[in-house]
Amino acid sequence: MNGIESAPEPGSSKLLGWLLNPYLLILVGALLNTAGELFLKLGANSEAHIGGWAGAMGLTPLLSGWTWLGIISYVTSFLTWLSVLRTIPLSVAFPLINVVHVFVPIGAAVFLHETVPLKRWAGITLIILGILAIMKPVAHAEDKL
């Protein structure tokens, strides 16, 4: 250590503030939750053929790296959720996090090649409309602050 401290870069606190934006964290948390679901599905399928006592107890997915990636994704999503709850009312944050109900079927279709029926797409459309309906009043309320 030479006693010279580096000054914070101009705009770095602005960048940090943007990265800690609770609405961005909701999106990141939803994406992490979605990734967790997809990873857990891959983990469950990858070790399903193993027998023995672990197979009988349903523990074989714990042998898969996909399962552990899913768990890490869930934990990280949980931590972002706690950060969101410190700054946004639950009555606003909870409906917005339900965007995960849009991301999971899309992710399952794209990455796992699962079929998403037309009725489910209709439901996904309703969820998106509901999220948009919530966001508009929230945006107006925050503009007044």
C-alpha positions as CSV (number, residue, x, y, z in Angstrom):
1,M,0.0,0.0,0.0
2,N,1.5,3.3,-1.1
3,G,-0.9,5.5,0.7
4,I,-2.6,6.7,-2.5
5,E,-6.3,6.0,-2.5
6,S,-8.1,5.9,-5.8
7,A,-11.0,8.3,-6.1
8,P,-14.3,6.9,-7.1
9,E,-14.9,7.1,-10.8
10,P,-17.4,9.8,-11.8
11,G,-20.8,8.4,-12.2
12,S,-19.9,5.1,-10.4
13,S,-22.5,5.8,-7.6
14,K,-25.0,6.5,-10.4
15,L,-24.2,3.1,-11.9
16,L,-24.5,1.4,-8.5
17,G,-27.8,3.1,-7.9
18,W,-29.1,1.9,-11.3
19,L,-27.9,-1.7,-10.6
20,L,-29.6,-1.7,-7.3
21,N,-32.9,-0.4,-8.7
22,P,-35.6,-2.6,-7.1
23,Y,-37.5,-3.0,-10.4
24,L,-34.3,-4.2,-12.1
25,L,-33.7,-6.6,-9.2
26,I,-37.3,-7.9,-9.6
27,L,-36.4,-8.7,-13.2
28,V,-33.0,-10.2,-12.3
29,G,-34.7,-12.3,-9.5
30,A,-37.4,-13.5,-11.9
31,L,-34.7,-14.5,-14.4
32,L,-32.7,-16.3,-11.7
33,N,-35.8,-18.1,-10.5
34,T,-36.6,-19.2,-14.1
35,A,-33.0,-20.4,-14.6
36,G,-33.4,-22.3,-11.3
37,E,-36.5,-24.0,-12.5
38,L,-34.9,-25.0,-15.8
39,F,-31.8,-26.3,-14.1
40,L,-33.8,-28.3,-11.6
41,K,-35.7,-29.9,-14.4
42,L,-32.5,-30.8,-16.2
43,G,-31.1,-32.2,-12.9
44,A,-34.2,-34.2,-12.2
45,N,-34.0,-35.8,-15.7
46,S,-30.3,-36.4,-15.7
47,E,-30.1,-38.7,-12.8
48,A,-33.5,-40.4,-13.0
49,H,-32.1,-43.7,-14.1
50,I,-30.0,-44.3,-11.0
51,G,-31.4,-46.9,-8.7
52,G,-30.5,-48.1,-5.2
53,W,-31.6,-46.5,-1.9
54,A,-30.9,-42.9,-3.3
55,G,-33.2,-43.7,-6.2
56,A,-35.9,-45.1,-3.9
57,M,-35.7,-42.0,-1.7
58,G,-35.9,-39.7,-4.8
59,L,-32.4,-38.2,-3.9
60,T,-30.6,-39.0,-7.2
61,P,-31.1,-35.5,-8.7
62,L,-28.8,-34.3,-5.9
63,L,-26.0,-36.0,-7.8
64,S,-26.4,-33.7,-10.8
65,G,-24.6,-30.4,-11.3
66,W,-27.7,-29.1,-12.9
67,T,-29.6,-29.5,-9.6
68,W,-26.9,-27.6,-7.8
69,L,-26.9,-24.8,-10.4
70,G,-30.7,-24.6,-9.8
71,I,-30.3,-24.4,-6.1
72,I,-27.6,-21.6,-6.5
73,S,-30.0,-19.8,-8.8
74,Y,-32.8,-20.0,-6.3
75,V,-30.7,-18.8,-3.4
76,T,-29.4,-15.8,-5.5
77,S,-33.0,-15.1,-6.5
78,F,-34.0,-15.2,-2.9
79,L,-31.3,-12.7,-2.0
80,T,-32.4,-10.3,-4.7
81,W,-36.0,-10.7,-3.5
82,L,-35.0,-9.7,0.1
83,S,-33.3,-6.6,-1.3
84,V,-36.4,-5.7,-3.3
85,L,-38.6,-6.1,-0.2
86,R,-36.5,-3.5,1.7
87,T,-37.4,-0.8,-0.8
88,I,-40.8,-1.6,-2.4
89,P,-44.1,-2.5,-0.7
90,L,-45.0,-6.2,-0.9
91,S,-48.3,-5.3,-2.5
92,V,-46.4,-3.9,-5.5
93,A,-43.4,-6.3,-5.6
94,F,-45.3,-9.6,-5.3
95,P,-47.5,-9.1,-8.4
96,L,-44.5,-7.9,-10.4
97,I,-42.4,-11.0,-9.5
98,N,-45.1,-13.1,-11.1
99,V,-43.4,-12.4,-14.4
100,V,-41.7,-15.6,-13.6
101,H,-45.0,-17.3,-14.7
102,V,-44.3,-15.9,-18.1
103,F,-40.5,-16.7,-18.2
104,V,-40.7,-20.3,-17.1
105,P,-43.0,-21.5,-19.9
106,I,-41.0,-19.5,-22.5
107,G,-37.8,-21.0,-21.1
108,A,-39.2,-24.5,-21.1
109,A,-40.3,-24.1,-24.7
110,V,-37.0,-22.6,-25.9
111,F,-34.4,-24.5,-23.9
112,L,-36.2,-27.8,-23.0
113,H,-38.3,-28.0,-26.2
114,E,-41.5,-28.5,-24.2
115,T,-44.8,-27.8,-25.8
116,V,-46.8,-24.9,-24.4
117,P,-50.5,-25.2,-25.3
118,L,-52.5,-22.4,-26.7
119,K,-54.6,-22.0,-23.5
120,R,-51.3,-21.5,-21.5
121,W,-50.3,-18.8,-24.0
122,A,-53.6,-17.1,-23.4
123,G,-52.9,-17.2,-19.7
124,I,-49.4,-15.8,-20.2
125,T,-51.0,-13.0,-22.1
126,L,-53.3,-12.2,-19.2
127,I,-50.4,-12.2,-16.8
128,I,-48.5,-9.8,-19.0
129,L,-51.6,-7.5,-19.2
130,G,-51.9,-7.7,-15.4
131,I,-48.3,-6.8,-14.8
132,L,-48.6,-3.8,-17.2
133,A,-51.8,-2.8,-15.4
134,I,-49.8,-2.7,-12.1
135,M,-46.8,-1.0,-13.5
136,K,-48.6,2.0,-14.9
137,P,-50.0,3.3,-11.5
138,V,-46.7,2.5,-9.8
139,A,-44.8,4.6,-12.4
140,H,-47.1,7.5,-11.9
141,A,-46.9,7.3,-8.1
142,E,-43.1,7.3,-8.3
143,D,-43.0,10.3,-10.6
144,K,-44.9,12.3,-8.0
145,L,-42.2,11.5,-5.3
